[in-house]
Amino acid sequence: MYIDTHLHLDEPWLTDEKLRQKTIQDITENKIVTWAQACDLSGYQKIIEWSKMSEYIFPSFGILPWYANEWMDKLDEVARYCEDAIMFGEIGLDEGSSRNTASKKEQEALFEVFLEVAEKNNMIMNCHFRGGLEERGLELLNSYEIKKGIFHHYSGPPKMIEKINDNGHYISYGSSKYVNISKALKGYLAKRVPKVNDDFLIIEIDVLHREEDYKPPSAVIPKILEVLAEAKKTTSEEIETMNQRNVLRMIGDDPKLKEMRDLLS
């Protein structure tokens, strides 16, 4: 059984309904425990409905930092959804994306709503830190005593990886781009993946290719394992063992994640 800790089933990443249904079917048939990430509230509501189609899909509530300015007068509403969620993602800080329309102050205000609930309920946080805000993201996670923080496809300075792990936070890597990986991406991973502590490495798909380049999760994950194994100088089996072990540690005895724990037991 595979575990994918970060996959987008919603728009704008997956717009073709036939491919979405094909993906859900593939996840179910191949028993891939999948953490479906939300970009905003409307996407989260759709993910909840899609999760009813497969016992292997688990909805994650998040609002990307790019849209933080749209929520400044609705933070109480965000907090209410946080209380009902089983995990958080995709959330964080980003001043580097061309999609961003929010200020750093607005992004931090939104992120802190998730941090407060995550600290109180000891919840998993799938965090997107980009545009040089990785250090600030780490500061905020530590200030709220977050124990299950994930740096989603960490792209910051390699020298910061040890500090992230020493503070108890996880780092995820993986992408459908690994299926036909470029030399540049291999080099990028070679500078980072070996530095990740084995006890804090987890895998993800993130975004599936669309249309003619589409590959289902069951075809993408083995390639991700192969690429990460090469970077770590180990085997695909060992990378998957790390992933399973680290995810089970994160799940712990969280009552909201009992169904996931039962699937993995």
Secondary structure as UniProt FT lines:
FT   STRAND          3..7
FT   TURN            11..13
FT   HELIX           17..29
FT   TURN            30..31
FT   STRAND          33..36
FT   HELIX           41..51
FT   TURN            52..53
FT   TURN            55..56
FT   STRAND          57..59
FT   HELIX           65..71
FT   TURN            72..73
FT   HELIX           75..84
FT   STRAND          88..94
FT   TURN            98..99
FT   HELIX           104..121
FT   STRAND          125..130
FT   TURN            131..132
FT   HELIX           134..143
FT   TURN            144..145
FT   STRAND          149..152
FT   HELIX           158..160
FT   HELIX           161..166
FT   TURN            167..168
FT   STRAND          170..173
FT   HELIX           176..178
FT   TURN            179..180
FT   HELIX           183..190
FT   TURN            191..192
FT   HELIX           193..195
FT   HELIX           198..200
FT   STRAND          201..203
FT   HELIX           211..213
FT   HELIX           217..232
FT   HELIX           236..251
FT   TURN            252..253
FT   HELIX           255..257
FT   HELIX           258..264
//
